[in-house]
Amino acid sequence: MLPAATEVQARCPKEGRVTRAVGRLGEFVQRGGTHLSFWSAVARSWDTCLYECSPNLGPWIQQVNQSWRKERFLDVPLCKEDCQRWWEDCHTSHTCKSNWHRGWDWTSGVNKCPAGALCRTFESYFPTPAALCEGLWSHSYKVSNYSRGSGRCIQMWFDSAQGNPNEEVARFYAAAMHVNAGEMLHGIGGLLLSLALMLQLWLLG
């Protein structure tokens, strides 16, 4: 079930919907790859539009040392209904891999399925919604136990006329991460102080 037009536009600029909605997946088509010949238009509207367009993924950005990128996001908490809907829209599409971040055959200059890889339905490679949402892009996403509207999970689609619910989610997790980092530093500081006192007592003894 494809999100309504207003919902899609909430995720991507209207003028770039087709190109931007495909995002990373679109590179496979634009470079001449054939992998997406069996990737349905409905399934294609998911995932990478959020990746390309959302300004609310900052709390989950991680530094990486890879030739083709220096940052990625990790374990973005997806609302459980969105993951379920994503899987339902894509489970009859076809692919040859369960992880699209790595393992492609690039010898021809475009991505091809590796030798021996079988073209099967998404449901074969991703038997559950969590397997798809978490496995497709190497755990860029994590299925949340929270529901849409909770303020604790990222929504892949929403009605922009009602505001952007992901802003609240990003603020919540950014604040939580800041508190956790502060507690960690405080704990390390306390441990170092204790060790210094123990060393001083040992020297005096």
C-alpha positions as CSV (number, residue, x, y, z in Angstrom):
1,M,0.0,0.0,0.0
2,L,1.8,3.1,-1.2
3,P,1.7,6.2,1.1
4,A,-0.6,9.0,0.0
5,A,0.9,11.7,-2.1
6,T,0.9,14.2,0.8
7,E,2.8,11.6,2.9
8,V,5.4,11.0,0.2
9,Q,5.9,14.7,-0.2
10,A,6.5,15.0,3.5
11,R,9.5,12.9,3.0
12,C,10.9,14.3,-0.3
13,P,10.7,17.5,-2.4
14,K,7.8,17.2,-4.9
15,E,10.0,18.0,-7.9
16,G,12.4,15.2,-7.1
17,R,10.1,12.5,-6.0
18,V,11.1,9.8,-8.5
19,T,14.8,10.3,-8.4
20,R,15.1,11.1,-4.8
21,A,12.7,8.5,-3.6
22,V,14.9,5.8,-5.1
23,G,18.0,7.3,-3.5
24,R,20.8,4.8,-3.1
25,L,18.7,2.2,-4.9
26,G,18.4,4.5,-7.9
27,E,22.2,4.4,-8.3
28,F,21.8,0.8,-9.4
29,V,19.5,1.8,-12.2
30,Q,21.3,5.0,-13.2
31,R,24.5,3.1,-13.6
32,G,22.9,0.6,-15.8
33,G,22.5,-2.2,-13.3
34,T,19.7,-4.7,-13.8
35,H,19.1,-5.7,-10.2
36,L,16.1,-3.4,-9.8
37,S,14.3,-4.8,-12.8
38,F,12.3,-6.8,-10.3
39,W,12.1,-4.1,-7.6
40,S,8.5,-2.8,-7.6
41,A,7.7,0.9,-7.9
42,V,5.8,0.6,-4.6
43,A,8.7,-1.0,-2.8
44,R,11.1,1.5,-4.3
45,S,9.2,4.4,-2.6
46,W,10.3,3.2,0.8
47,D,13.6,3.6,2.8
48,T,15.9,5.8,0.8
49,C,13.6,8.8,0.6
50,L,14.0,9.0,4.3
51,Y,17.7,8.5,4.0
52,E,18.1,11.2,1.3
53,C,15.7,13.8,2.6
54,S,15.2,13.6,6.4
55,P,17.0,16.2,8.5
56,N,16.2,14.3,11.6
57,L,18.7,11.5,11.6
58,G,21.5,13.4,13.3
59,P,21.5,11.4,16.6
60,W,22.2,8.2,14.8
61,I,25.0,9.4,12.5
62,Q,28.3,7.4,12.9
63,Q,31.7,8.1,11.5
64,V,33.0,5.3,9.2
65,N,36.2,4.8,7.2
66,Q,35.0,3.7,3.8
67,S,36.1,4.7,0.4
68,W,32.6,5.7,-0.7
69,R,31.4,7.5,2.4
70,K,32.6,8.9,5.7
71,E,29.4,8.8,7.6
72,R,26.4,6.5,8.0
73,F,23.5,6.2,10.4
74,L,23.1,3.2,12.6
75,D,20.1,1.7,14.5
76,V,17.6,4.4,13.6
77,P,14.4,3.3,15.6
78,L,11.7,2.7,13.0
79,C,8.1,2.6,14.2
80,K,7.0,-1.0,14.1
81,E,4.0,-0.3,11.9
82,D,6.2,1.4,9.3
83,C,8.5,-1.6,9.2
84,Q,5.5,-4.0,8.8
85,R,4.1,-1.9,6.0
86,W,7.4,-1.6,4.2
87,W,7.8,-5.4,4.3
88,E,4.2,-5.9,3.1
89,D,4.8,-3.6,0.1
90,C,8.1,-5.3,-0.8
91,H,7.8,-8.9,0.0
92,T,6.8,-10.0,-3.5
93,S,9.6,-7.9,-5.2
94,H,12.7,-9.8,-6.1
95,T,16.4,-9.5,-5.1
96,C,19.5,-11.7,-5.0
97,K,21.0,-10.5,-1.7
98,S,20.0,-9.9,1.9
99,N,22.4,-7.1,2.4
100,W,22.7,-4.3,-0.1
101,H,25.6,-2.5,1.4
102,R,28.2,-5.0,0.3
103,G,28.9,-8.1,-1.8
104,W,28.0,-6.8,-5.3
105,D,30.0,-7.8,-8.4
106,W,31.3,-4.5,-9.7
107,T,33.8,-5.9,-12.3
108,S,31.7,-4.5,-15.2
109,G,31.6,-1.1,-13.6
110,V,28.0,-1.5,-12.5
111,N,26.6,-3.5,-9.7
112,K,25.5,-7.1,-10.6
113,C,24.4,-9.9,-8.5
114,P,27.3,-12.0,-7.4
115,A,27.9,-15.3,-9.2
116,G,25.7,-18.1,-7.9
117,A,23.3,-15.7,-6.2
118,L,19.7,-16.7,-6.8
119,C,17.0,-14.2,-7.7
120,R,14.2,-14.8,-5.2
121,T,11.4,-12.9,-3.6
122,F,12.1,-10.5,-0.7
123,E,10.1,-12.8,1.5
124,S,12.7,-15.6,0.8
125,Y,15.6,-13.4,1.8
126,F,13.7,-11.4,4.5
127,P,11.2,-13.8,6.1
128,T,10.1,-11.2,8.7
129,P,9.6,-7.4,8.7
130,A,12.6,-7.0,11.1
131,A,14.8,-9.0,8.8
132,L,14.1,-6.6,6.0
133,C,14.2,-3.3,7.9
134,E,17.3,-4.2,9.9
135,G,19.2,-6.3,7.4
136,L,18.8,-4.6,4.1
137,W,21.2,-1.8,4.9
138,S,23.5,-3.3,7.6
139,H,21.4,-2.2,10.6
140,S,20.9,1.3,9.5
141,Y,17.5,0.9,11.0
142,K,16.3,-0.9,14.1
143,V,12.7,-2.0,14.6
144,S,11.3,-0.1,17.6
145,N,8.7,-1.5,20.0
146,Y,7.1,1.9,19.9
147,S,4.2,2.9,17.6
148,R,3.6,5.8,15.3
149,G,2.7,9.0,17.2
150,S,4.6,7.9,20.4
151,G,7.4,10.4,19.9
152,R,9.9,7.6,20.4
153,C,10.3,6.2,16.9
154,I,11.0,7.5,13.4
155,Q,8.1,7.5,10.9
156,M,9.0,6.8,7.3
157,W,5.9,8.7,6.1
158,F,3.6,11.3,7.6
159,D,1.3,14.1,6.6
160,S,3.4,17.3,6.5
161,A,0.2,19.4,7.1
162,Q,0.2,17.9,10.6
163,G,3.9,18.8,11.2
164,N,7.0,16.6,11.3
165,P,6.7,14.0,14.1
166,N,10.3,13.0,13.6
167,E,11.6,16.3,15.0
168,E,10.4,15.4,18.5
169,V,11.9,12.0,18.2
170,A,15.3,13.3,17.2
171,R,15.3,15.8,20.1
172,F,14.4,13.1,22.5
173,Y,17.2,10.8,21.5
174,A,19.7,13.6,21.2
175,A,19.0,14.6,24.7
176,A,19.1,11.0,26.0
177,M,22.5,10.5,24.3
178,H,23.8,13.7,25.8
179,V,22.8,12.6,29.3
180,N,24.3,9.1,28.8
181,A,27.5,10.6,27.6
182,G,27.7,12.9,30.6
183,E,27.0,10.0,33.0
184,M,29.7,8.0,31.3
185,L,32.3,10.8,31.7
186,H,31.2,11.3,35.3
187,G,31.7,7.6,36.0
188,I,35.1,7.5,34.4
189,G,36.1,10.6,36.3
190,G,35.0,8.9,39.6
191,L,36.9,5.7,38.8
192,L,40.1,7.7,38.0
193,L,39.8,9.6,41.3
194,S,39.3,6.3,43.2
195,L,42.4,4.8,41.5
196,A,44.4,7.9,42.3
197,L,43.4,7.8,46.0
198,M,44.2,4.1,46.2
199,L,47.6,4.7,44.6
200,Q,48.3,7.5,47.1
201,L,47.4,5.3,50.0
202,W,49.6,2.5,48.7
203,L,52.5,4.9,48.3
204,L,52.0,6.2,51.8
205,G,51.8,2.7,53.2
